[in-house]
Amino acid sequence: MSASPRVAVVGTGVIGAMTAWRLARRGAEVLAFDTYAPGHDRGASAGESRIFRTVYKEGAEYVPLLRRSARLWRELERDTGSALLTLCGGLTIGPPDDPDVVAVRACAEDCGLDHEVIDAAEAATRFPQHRLDPDEIAVFDPAAGVLRPEPAVQAALRAAETAGARLVSYQRVDDVTETASGWRVSTAEARHDVDHVVFAPGPWARRLAPLRKLPVRARLITACWFAARDVAAHRTDRLPIAIRRHRTAGFSCFPSLDGVSIKIVPHHLGWPELGDPDDLPRTADVEFVRGASSAAERLLPGVVPHPIRIGTYVEGFTPDDHALVGPVPGCSNATVLTGFSGHGFKLAPVFGELAAELVLTGTTSHDIDTLAPSRFA
Ligand SMILES: Cc1cc2nc3c(=O)[nH]c(=O)nc-3n(C[C@H](O)[C@H](O)[C@H](O)COP(=O)(O)OP(=O)(O)OC[C@H]3O[C@@H](n4cnc5c(N)ncnc54)[C@H](O)[C@@H]3O)c2cc1C
């Protein structure tokens, strides 16, 4: 490959955007394609807010990646003059024997991460926005916070363009074919010959022939916003992000960023599979709304428990809920990053960095063996 290889990035959600940024600043000639435009709301990288956590219930092996990601979020903020990550702390709330509560405590202890275990009485004083049963606890992660997804995608692509990347928006890649010297990428408007392809198509992975066999399923995730009675008590300076686990419900909870409402993403009402990501419904059914409202009424005493806004999004999931990151099985000069299974946003900068390393050097300094796409081959 030449000193400044020509690289196509297919998809500019958060993962493709970060990959384009890290590749371009290392001198690659980047062409970044998307069916839509940066910051759109039809995939996985939209919806006003995303959780950043360091004490990671999904596994201690992610902690080095999360630490590096936190530094890269700050670098992107500096490079683009954007405010993207607010460290407001994070809570995992539930019964002490809940699997998520057990997992965050184990991760914090195994990795020596700062955290506090708070009983229900103390939580009632410090975080009255949440109602806990007397036998529940909260685990506080001071290095957690909230990210702003749409500005983050746009900032990464702005930084990529500043470093020389070319964005090709509103052009779906219809065909990607291996050639004698690399790949040919075709849209309805043009064909482009490149040395390497990075696939970052999110839930659309199986639409692309080289990825057809990867086990990525598109699932619908719905978010609801509830008006806060006292907005000041629900802003980032007083309300951490939270993963709420209760015997009757479960959700992620985000402080107010719009000055009106807080957002929850219910987990207990299911994330149904969509046959095709393009079949994303644009609202939720009444049963879903009733379930979300009843969780808010029971567990969030400071909100009006009827949503004032609903957002629907589609994410790619794998059978083990861990992403597929690495060389495309059976292909040369092709890298894939997909199937982030509901927890990829916070890690996007480090995945962009390691994708750039894989393209430019064939290897990466980060330990991602457990994410190899070949594990399902
Ligand atoms: C509602 C919701 C809440 C979440 N909460 C969190 C959270 O709190 N914290 C966290 O860390 N993670 C969270 N996640 C997960 C995280 O947001 C995703 O893992 C991440 O956004 C995935 O980004 P992506 O770039 O892989 O996918 P996407 O954002 O879907 O991007 C894929 C892009 O590829 C484009 N594309 C696809 N096929 C083609 C083609 N053939 N040609 C051209 N373009 C193409 C699409 O248009 C799209 O723009 C959440 C996800 C959802 C949906």
The ligand as a Gaussian input file, in Angstrom:
#p B3LYP/6-31G(d) Opt

LIG

0 1
 C      -31.409000       4.661000      21.478000
 C      -29.993000       4.227000      21.690000
 C      -29.368000       4.505000      22.900000
 C      -28.032000       4.171000      23.081000
 N      -27.408000       4.516000      24.241000
 C      -26.067000       4.398000      24.318000
 C      -25.369000       4.966000      25.406000
 O      -25.978000       5.585000      26.286000
 N      -24.013000       4.862000      25.430000
 C      -23.330000       4.199000      24.454000
 O      -22.097000       4.126000      24.544000
 N      -23.962000       3.656000      23.404000
 C      -25.303000       3.747000      23.311000
 N      -25.958000       3.264000      22.234000
 C      -25.192000       2.582000      21.189000
 C      -24.501000       3.539000      20.248000
 O      -25.255000       4.699000      20.036000
 C      -24.218000       2.795000      18.953000
 O      -23.459000       1.643000      19.268000
 C      -23.452000       3.633000      17.951000
 O      -24.118000       4.849000      17.702000
 C      -23.286000       2.828000      16.656000
 O      -22.783000       3.695000      15.650000
 P      -22.549000       3.173000      14.175000
 O      -21.745000       4.219000      13.507000
 O      -22.053000       1.753000      14.214000
 O      -24.018000       3.057000      13.544000
 P      -24.937000       4.193000      12.879000
 O      -24.953000       5.393000      13.709000
 O      -26.246000       3.541000      12.564000
 O      -24.172000       4.564000      11.549000
 C      -24.154000       3.726000      10.433000
 C      -24.143000       4.650000       9.228000
 O      -23.876000       3.904000       8.052000
 C      -24.670000       4.435000       7.011000
 N      -24.775000       3.386000       6.010000
 C      -25.183000       2.115000       6.196000
 N      -25.099000       1.423000       5.043000
 C      -24.614000       2.285000       4.124000
 C      -24.336000       2.163000       2.732000
 N      -24.522000       1.017000       2.066000
 N      -23.866000       3.246000       2.096000
 C      -23.637000       4.433000       2.740000
 N      -23.928000       4.592000       4.063000
 C      -24.404000       3.531000       4.735000
 C      -25.984000       4.784000       7.697000
 O      -26.744000       5.729000       6.963000
 C      -25.495000       5.335000       9.023000
 O      -25.291000       6.729000       8.978000
 C      -27.312000       3.520000      22.044000
 C      -27.959000       3.206000      20.838000
 C      -29.273000       3.572000      20.656000
 C      -29.921000       3.265000      19.331000

